[in-house]
Amino acid sequence: MTATLQVTIVVGYLLVALAIGLLAYRVTERAAEDFYLASRTFGTAVLLFTVFATLLSAFTFFGGPDNAYAFGPEWILVMGLMDGLIFAILWYLIGYKQWLLGQRHGYVTLGEMFGDRFGSTGVRALVAVVSLFWLFPYVMLQQIGAGGALAALTDGVVPFWAGASLITGFMILYVVLAGMRGIAWTDTLQGAFMLCMVWAALVWVLVAVDGGVSTINAGLTESSPEFFALGSDFYTPGTMLTFAISIAFGVAMFPQVNQRFFTAASETVLKRSFALWPLLVLLLFVPAFLLGTWAQGLGLQADVGAGESILPILLDTYTPAWFAALVIAGAIAAMMSSSDSMLLSGSSYFTRDVYRPLVDDGITERQEDRLGRIGVAVFAIAALAASVWAEAEAFGAVAVGSVLVEIGDLAFGGFAQLTVPVLVALYWRGTTKQGLVAGILLPQAVYLAFNFLPATEVGSAMLFSETYLGWGISIYCLLLGLVATVVVSAATTKADSERPALFFESLRRG
């Protein structure tokens, strides 16, 4: 009966999201720009919450609390304070200029913007292909988190594959119907819902524990006294900064986030949104990661097994089944609000930056709109199939939370390698097409090599190690991207097809 109630609550929430999507469908135009960008009409609340909800994923709700549970509460600094501030700065440096260019030239994707700037179909396709390459595993991450959450919540009554399929099916329905407008409306609902539920969960657990914070701290003193000191073998300065910089820089290049830089209705909306961003981030991350830390002090170690995450276990222990289901519905909302936007952006990158310039440049707006909706379904089903296979074959006895952190960290670092060449091209008129291509491809190749090739000892040095001098390889690749973009640009001449004057005149006039 408990499992039935929990599944009913989760499905009820999904139906509410679908109803909002249907309402948005009634006012959505059958044009690509409206489907992908809601005709650039977002106000402050909708823009802020759609970026907020889009970023709150399985990585946040399950990987984050599991990290805090295993290693201590410093994860709040990594994700909350440090990334809240770093990303807000990047939102201004990149997002504001993207918005100016989008308003003047009607750009829908990052690849379209840089393809125009450098007069190159190849550049346009390269940005899209690299983005799609890293987007696919991150969509998988959300489906793995959703399937694992429902399986843990119902004690296996709903198996992983069924939970992941249920969430994916609902996402396909409302994304295909409503596009960006429907996603933004549901994101606003989901963002507010997540904030309310995570704070309610924090208060509920605190009240349910006899002795409250004193009991939790006593448990932590006994089991993990190192949690009361800043830093540890895991939370070294190099590790924390590597995570924070990689995640913030990666977020700025996430297609589903980056594309939202084009959607603000005005300059005031855009600036107000990134100013409020750090506060909104802390409001969610502090309670979510505190719950993970508290679980360690409450002696739940023996309950964490293969394929389980600590948040559902904590809620199942200290809150009623209906409330735990509501909180997990909030977590699933986070995954959905990330995945739906990823599916839409992935579809736009494929249709506008790969299919349109390389296959059929004469496609009409309505044909592109239809192709985009089909692309959403194909991308989602492919990621679902890969997620089910990976959960059954690849993860084995590894806990889902640690897997989510590893996948998320890998994808963040991959996206982050795009940020530096994009920044250089936005701010340096001397950037050439060859310089941009080198700045994209070289760090991507090195990052992939150091993450997928086995560590090898060459003399006294270790080749393909994940860290050097305490810093992760993604940081070194960011520096490599900067050097490659600048040096190759300085050594090459601009092609006749490049249009730096148009690009920078647009920025100056803005």
Helices and strands as residue ranges (DSSP letters): H 2-27, H 32-37, G 38-40, H 44-55, H 58-58, I 59-63, H 64-71, H 75-75, I 76-82, H 83-90, I 91-95, H 96-105, H 110-117, H 121-153, H 160-208, H 212-223, G 225-228, H 237-253, H 255-258, G 259-262, H 267-297, G 301-303, H 310-318, H 321-350, I 351-355, H 356-358, H 365-389, I 390-394, H 400-427, H 433-452, E 456-458, E 461-463, E 467-468, E 471-472, H 473-491, H 500-509
